[in-house]
Amino acid sequence: MRKRQLNRIKAGESAEATWNFSVRADVETKSYKTPFQITYDDGTNIYETNKYIYVNTTAKKLMMHQS
């Protein structure tokens, strides 16, 4: 599991985290549910939540050879 840490984000602001995905050659055309665990604190309490994104993949088209 890869971790990304965003340092201070002020109230009302946003920040961006980027991941790169590698797709196997034999992947199916489908949507994969990808879990994210988010931990944060407000200076007093620590909070944890789980969120999901869906990553859509497309299978490689097979080339037909004519003889």
C-alpha positions, -999 to 999 in steps of 0.1 A, spaced: 0 0 0 14 34 -10 10 63 15 8 100 6 11 127 32 -3 161 28 11 185 54 -10 214 66 -42 222 48 -60 253 61 -98 253 67 -116 260 34 -85 250 13 -79 219 -7 -48 198 -17 -41 173 -44 -25 139 -41 -15 120 -73 -10 82 -78 2 64 -109 -14 31 -118 2 3 -138 -22 -20 -157 -13 -56 -165 -15 -67 -201 -42 -92 -194 -66 -67 -177 -103 -71 -183 -126 -42 -194 -142 -33 -161 -143 -9 -132 -122 -17 -102 -132 -4 -67 -101 11 -51 -101 18 -14 -85 47 3 -80 51 40 -78 88 51 -65 98 85 -64 134 97 -64 155 128 -78 189 138 -51 195 164 -72 179 191 -86 147 177 -75 121 152 -101 110 126 -101 81 102 -124 74 73 -125 50 43 -134 63 8 -134 46 -26 -128 56 -62 -134 35 -92 -106 29 -118 -119 20 -153 -97 -3 -174 -100 -14 -210 -88 -48 -222 -63 -49 -250 -78 -57 -284 -66 -89 -300 -52 -86 -335 -65 -114 -358 -40 -126 -384 -52 -137 -418 -35 -167 -434 
